[in-house]
Amino acid sequence: MSQVLSEVLEEWKCLEEEYQKLQETHKMYLQKLDEISKLQNNCATSISHERKKLQDTSQTYRKKENFNLMSHSLLELELKIKTQEHVFSEMEAFLPKKNGLYLSLVLGNVNVTLFSKQAKFAYKDEYEKFKLCLTIILLLFSFICYFFVSYRFLDAILNFLLVWYYCTLTIRESILITNGSRIKGWWVFHHYISAFLSGVMLTWPDGNLYKMFRNQFLAYSLYQSFVQCLQCYYQSGCLYRLRALGERHNMDLTVEGFQSWMWKGLTFLLPFLFFGHVSMICPAEKFPPTVTFALNF
């Protein structure tokens, strides 16, 4: 009995030692966090100060007389200023920044900046996988609703899924932009419109006009999801090659970047894209402009 008690006490002593080490490690961790926060503030202040000095320098030399005599030196200075501006932007990508209006409304004042290249790339990669998985789900859902069932309740689930999908995309894309992704404004804007129009479809009363439009919308949704899967396969391969060649940024999406040599691989995709755009003309003869606009998105 005494031997068992001594073993328990010895084990407890080891646990206490590990607990003390854990407390020290956690204390050091909190100290490092405080140091990192101070360094981030110092870096942000220094970048703001240096950027202001660069702007003052740029305005000063542009006001100088004898511009033509100093053109070569001024061009070199202009190039150096642009290089420093680019470096400042790269630095700011790893510093906390205020959220834009949309993220502030949705998430509040939460810091969404990722502080390592691996974390940024992992989040971007997860965004691409999310789009592909949801596109496949929408493809299957549209297929079931078009060929097998015709219930308004299931249509509402599909439309709700579309609303949630596009709203989630806008949030994720705003976070990617905050972390240095160069997403084009038109790409984000068209997702805002798609979310709104999906909401219109969700709240559309079940009537004759809806029944006339339903099959055409489901057919187009089915076809569009299929083409998007093909596009994702093609564009991901192109983006991988461009990154390997050093011609694209790691945070660029599959929708970004196109080179002339890509036309060769695009041949198989062009008929699907052409047919999809031609099919947009059909609803204009049967439905009001608002309905046609909704189908196009």
C-alpha positions in Angstrom: 0.0 0.0 0.0 2.8 2.4 0.9 4.5 1.6 -2.4 1.4 2.5 -4.4 1.1 5.8 -2.4 4.7 6.7 -3.1 4.2 6.0 -6.8 1.1 8.3 -6.8 3.0 11.0 -5.0 5.9 10.7 -7.4 3.6 11.0 -10.3 1.9 14.0 -8.8 5.3 15.7 -8.3 6.1 15.2 -12.0 2.7 16.7 -12.9 3.4 19.7 -10.7 6.8 20.2 -12.4 5.1 20.0 -15.9 2.4 22.4 -14.7 5.1 25.0 -13.6 6.8 24.7 -16.9 3.5 25.2 -18.7 2.8 28.3 -16.7 6.2 29.7 -17.5 5.8 28.9 -21.2 2.3 30.6 -21.2 3.7 33.6 -19.5 6.5 33.9 -22.0 3.9 33.5 -24.8 1.8 36.4 -23.4 5.0 38.5 -23.2 5.9 37.7 -26.9 2.3 38.6 -27.9 2.7 42.0 -26.2 6.0 42.5 -27.9 4.6 41.5 -31.3 1.7 44.0 -30.8 4.1 46.8 -30.1 6.3 45.9 -33.1 3.2 45.9 -35.3 2.2 49.4 -34.1 5.8 50.6 -34.6 6.0 49.2 -38.1 2.6 50.6 -39.1 3.6 54.1 -37.8 7.0 53.9 -39.5 5.4 52.9 -42.8 2.9 55.7 -42.6 5.7 58.2 -41.9 8.0 57.0 -44.7 5.1 57.0 -47.1 4.3 60.6 -46.3 8.0 61.5 -46.8 8.0 59.7 -50.2 4.9 61.7 -51.3 6.5 65.0 -50.2 9.7 64.1 -52.1 7.7 63.2 -55.2 5.8 66.4 -55.1 9.0 68.4 -54.5 11.0 67.1 -57.5 8.0 67.4 -59.8 7.9 71.2 -59.1 11.6 71.6 -59.9 12.5 73.7 -63.0 14.8 72.4 -65.7 12.9 69.1 -65.8 14.3 68.1 -69.1 17.9 68.5 -67.9 17.3 66.2 -65.0 15.0 63.7 -66.8 17.3 60.7 -66.5 17.9 61.2 -62.7 14.2 61.9 -62.2 13.2 58.7 -64.0 15.6 56.7 -61.7 14.1 58.4 -58.7 10.6 57.7 -59.9 11.5 54.0 -60.3 13.0 53.9 -56.8 9.8 55.5 -55.3 7.6 53.0 -57.0 9.8 50.2 -55.7 9.6 51.5 -52.2 5.8 51.8 -52.5 5.6 48.2 -53.6 7.7 47.1 -50.6 5.5 49.1 -48.2 2.4 47.3 -49.6 4.1 43.9 -49.1 5.0 44.9 -45.5 1.4 46.1 -44.8 0.1 42.7 -45.9 1.5 41.2 -42.7 0.3 44.0 -40.4 -3.2 44.4 -38.8 -5.4 46.7 -40.7 -8.9 48.1 -40.3 -11.7 46.2 -42.0 -13.6 47.7 -44.9 -17.2 48.8 -44.6 -18.6 45.4 -45.6 -16.5 43.4 -43.2 -17.1 45.9 -40.5 -20.9 45.5 -41.0 -20.7 41.7 -41.1 -17.9 40.9 -38.6 -17.4 44.0 -36.6 -13.9 45.2 -35.6 -12.3 41.8 -35.8 -8.8 41.4 -37.1 -8.8 39.1 -40.1 -5.2 39.6 -41.2 -3.2 36.4 -41.4 0.4 36.8 -40.3 2.2 34.2 -42.3 2.5 33.3 -46.0 1.5 29.7 -45.3 -1.7 30.8 -43.5 -2.6 33.2 -46.3 -2.0 30.6 -49.0 -3.9 27.9 -47.0 -6.9 30.3 -46.7 -6.8 31.1 -50.4 -6.6 27.4 -51.2 -9.5 26.6 -48.9 -11.6 29.3 -50.7 -11.0 27.6 -54.0 -12.0 24.2 -52.6 -15.1 25.7 -51.0 -16.2 27.1 -54.4 -15.6 23.8 -56.1 -17.4 21.7 -53.5 -20.4 24.1 -53.4 -20.6 24.1 -57.2 -20.7 20.3 -57.3 -23.5 20.3 -54.6 -25.4 22.9 -56.6 -25.0 20.9 -59.7 -26.4 17.8 -58.1 -29.2 19.7 -56.4 -30.2 21.4 -59.7 -30.1 18.0 -61.4 -32.5 16.4 -58.8 -34.9 19.4 -58.9 -35.0 19.5 -62.7 -35.4 15.8 -63.5 -37.0 14.1 -60.4 -38.9 16.5 -58.1 -41.0 19.6 -58.6 -41.7 20.9 -55.1 -41.5 24.6 -54.2 -40.0 23.7 -50.8 -37.0 22.0 -52.5 -36.6 25.0 -54.9 -36.5 27.2 -51.8 -33.7 25.1 -50.3 -31.8 25.4 -53.6 -32.3 29.2 -53.7 -31.4 29.5 -50.0 -28.2 27.6 -50.7 -27.4 30.0 -53.5 -28.0 33.0 -51.2 -25.8 31.5 -48.5 -23.1 30.6 -51.1 -22.8 34.0 -52.7 -22.9 35.8 -49.3 -20.2 33.6 -48.0 -18.1 34.2 -51.1 -18.3 38.0 -50.6 -17.1 37.6 -47.0 -14.3 35.3 -47.9 -13.2 37.5 -50.8 -13.2 40.6 -48.6 -10.9 38.7 -46.2 -8.6 37.7 -49.1 -8.4 41.3 -50.3 -7.4 42.3 -46.7 -4.7 39.7 -46.8 -3.2 41.0 -50.1 -5.2 39.1 -52.8 -5.6 41.1 -56.0 -9.2 40.2 -56.7 -10.8 42.3 -59.3 -13.6 44.6 -58.2 -16.0 43.4 -60.9 -15.6 39.8 -59.6 -16.7 40.7 -56.1 -19.4 43.1 -57.3 -21.0 40.4 -59.5 -21.2 38.2 -56.4 -23.1 40.9 -54.5 -25.6 41.1 -57.4 -25.9 37.3 -57.5 -26.6 37.2 -53.8 -29.4 39.8 -54.2 -30.9 38.0 -57.2 -30.8 34.7 -55.5 -32.8 36.3 -52.7 -35.3 37.5 -55.3 -35.7 33.8 -56.5 -36.0 32.7 -52.9 -38.9 35.1 -52.1 -40.6 34.7 -55.5 -44.3 33.6 -54.9 -45.3 30.3 -56.3 -47.4 31.3 -59.4 -47.7 30.8 -63.1 -44.8 33.1 -63.9 -42.6 31.3 -61.5 -43.6 27.9 -62.9 -42.8 29.1 -66.4 -39.4 30.4 -65.4 -38.5 27.5 -63.0 -37.4 24.8 -65.5 -35.4 27.3 -67.6 -33.7 28.6 -64.5 -32.9 25.1 -63.2 -31.6 24.0 -66.6 -29.3 27.0 -66.8 -28.2 26.6 -63.2 -27.4 22.9 -64.0 -25.4 23.9 -67.1 -23.6 26.8 -65.5 -22.5 24.6 -62.5 -21.1 22.1 -65.0 -19.2 24.7 -67.0 -17.8 26.2 -63.7 -16.4 22.8 -62.8 -14.7 22.7 -66.2 -13.4 26.2 -65.8 -12.1 25.5 -62.3 -10.1 22.5 -63.6 -8.7 24.5 -66.5 -7.9 27.7 -64.7 -6.3 26.0 -61.7 -3.8 24.4 -64.0 -3.1 27.7 -65.7 -2.6 29.5 -62.4 -0.3 26.7 -61.1 1.9 27.1 -64.2 1.9 30.9 -64.0 2.9 30.8 -60.3 5.7 28.3 -61.2 7.0 30.7 -63.8 6.8 33.6 -61.3 4.3 35.5 -63.3 1.5 35.5 -60.8 1.1 36.2 -57.1 0.5 33.4 -54.6 -2.7 35.0 -53.5 -4.2 35.3 -57.0 -7.3 33.3 -57.7 -8.1 30.9 -60.5 -10.2 33.6 -62.3 -7.1 35.8 -62.6 -4.3 35.7 -65.2 -4.4 34.8 -68.9 -1.6 34.4 -71.4 -1.7 33.9 -75.2 -0.4 30.4 -74.9 -3.5 29.4 -72.9 -5.7 29.5 -76.0 -4.5 26.0 -77.0 -5.8 24.4 -73.8 -9.0 26.5 -73.9 -10.3 24.9 -77.1 -12.3 22.2 -75.4 -14.0 24.8 -73.1 -15.0 27.4 -75.7 -18.1 25.5 -77.1 -19.5 25.2 -73.6 -18.9 28.9 -72.9 -20.4 29.9 -76.3 -23.5 27.8 -75.8 -24.0 29.2 -72.3 -23.9 32.8 -73.5 -26.2 32.1 -76.5 -28.7 30.5 -74.2 -29.0 33.8 -72.3 -30.8 35.3 -75.3 -33.7 32.9 -75.1 -35.4 34.2 -71.9 -35.6 37.8 -73.3 -38.5 36.7 -75.6 -40.6 35.2 -72.8 -39.9 37.1 -69.6 -39.5 40.7 -68.3 -36.0 42.3 -68.3 -35.7 41.7 -64.5 -36.2 38.0 -64.9 -33.8 37.8 -67.8 -31.2 39.7 -65.8 -31.6 37.2 -62.9 -31.1 34.3 -65.2 -27.9 35.8 -66.7 -26.3 35.8 -63.2 
